[in-house]
């Protein structure tokens, strides 16, 4: 399978690779940075997450891209799509703390959502987050996400599910 690369003004969304190990380790071993993603976890488990993210492309036909700054060629996070067993498919992202507040999550998310509608031909693109994740909710709303429903998830929690409009 060929995983596409997406280019935005400042970023490249590239296939996950061994080049991402440092970023995954820095993110997932940092308890504060990765708390919404089950962290902190060990370096070995962070490598396992990278392998899972790459495997998603081959099993599901979609997955997350590594976010690479064009200017520095540095991996600063991930953005794309994830779906666990029994979970709805979602737009997801994470950024290293040093790369937050620069608009990267918004820029990458806009590109990923457009790719899902235009290239994957999906009829809808959704996302969700823990109720306490105010920064994620704020980004989703800035991206035009509209709350469509509240659902019970396999982990026993209920979450709001947002749908992104298809860009004209």
N, C-alpha and C positions, 0 to 999 in steps of 0.2 A: 504494500500500500504506500502510495506517495502522500505524505502529509503536506498540505499546502503551507506556504509562507504568505503572510499578509503584511503589507507595508502601509504605515500611516505616516503622518508628517514627521514625527520624532522617533517612531518605534518600528521594530520588526517583530512580528509574532512568528516564531520559528518552532519547528518540532522540538520536543524535549529531547535532550541528549546528555551525554556524560559531561558536556560543558556546563550543565546546570547544577552539578553536585554541590559546589560551594554555596550557591544561592539557596538550594533546598536545605542544606545543613544549617546555614545561618538563620533561615526562617524558622524551621521546625524545632530547632534546639532552643530557640528563644521563646520562653513561656509566655511573655506578654504579647509578642508578635503573633504567635500561632494559637492562642487560646481558643479562637473560634473554629479551629481546624484540628482540635484534639491534642494540641501540644501542651507542654513540650514533650518531644520524643527524642530518642537517641539518634546519633548520627547514622547508625545502621538502619534504623527504621525510616529515617529521612531518605536514605538511598532507596529503600523499598517503596516509598511514596513516589519517587521519581520514576521507578520502574512501573508502578501501577498507572501513572499518568501516561506513559508511553504506551503501555498495553491497552489502555482504553481505546486508542485509535484503531488498533487491530481487532479488538473484540466488538466494539460498538460502532465503529466507523466515524467517530468523532472523539474529541478529547480537549485537553488544554494545550495551549501554546506557551512556550517560554517567551517572556517579554524582554526584548533586547533593545537597549538604548542605541540608536544609530550612532550618535556622536562618540560615545565611549566604547561601544561594542560590549557593554556589560549586561549580564542577565540581572534584571531587577525584580522579577516576579513571574507570575503566570496568569493567564486569562483564557477562558474557553468554557468547555462544557463537561459536565460530570453527571453520572447517573449510577447510583449504587443499587443493589438488589432491593426491589420494592420501593425505591425512591423515585420521585419525578425527575426528569432530566432538567438540569439547571445551568444557567450561566453562573460561573464562579470565577473568582480572582483572588490573588493575594499579592502583596508587594512587600519588599524588604522595608523596614522602618525608615531607612535613609532615602528611600525613593517615594515616600508618601508625600502628599500635598503638592505634587507637581502636575496633577491632571492625567497621570499615566493610566490609572484604572479606568477613567472615563474614556480616554482615547482608545485604549485597547478594547474596552467593552463595546463601544460603538462599532468598531471594525468587526468584532466577533459576531455581534447580533446581525449585522448586515450580511456577513458571510453565511450565517445559518439560514437566513431567508433567501438569499440570492443563489448560493451554491449548493447548500444541502436541501433547498426547497422545503424547509420546514414550514408548517402552517402557523406555528406559534413558538415563541421563545419565552421561557419562564425563568424565574429565579425565586429564591426564598432565603431567609436567614433567621437566626435566633431572634426572638423579640427584643433582646437587650442589645443587639448589634445596630446601634443608631447610625453609625457612619456608613454601614452597608445600605441601610434603608434610605439614607439621604442620597447616596449615589444613585440608587435605583430610581428614586423619584426625579433626580436631575436628568437621568437618561430617558425619562418619559414613561417609566414603568407604572402600570396601573394595577392596584390590588384587585384580583379576580375572585379569590376565595380564601378560606382558612381550612387547612387540612391537618389530619392526624398523620404523623410520620412513624416509620418503623422503630424509632428510638423512644416512642411514647409521647413525644412532645407535639404540640400543635404549632403551626407556623402559617403566616400569611404568604400566599403565592401571588407573585406579580407577573404580569404579561407585558412584554415590550411591544410597542406598535411597530409595524413594518414601515420603514422610511419610504417616503414617496419618491 
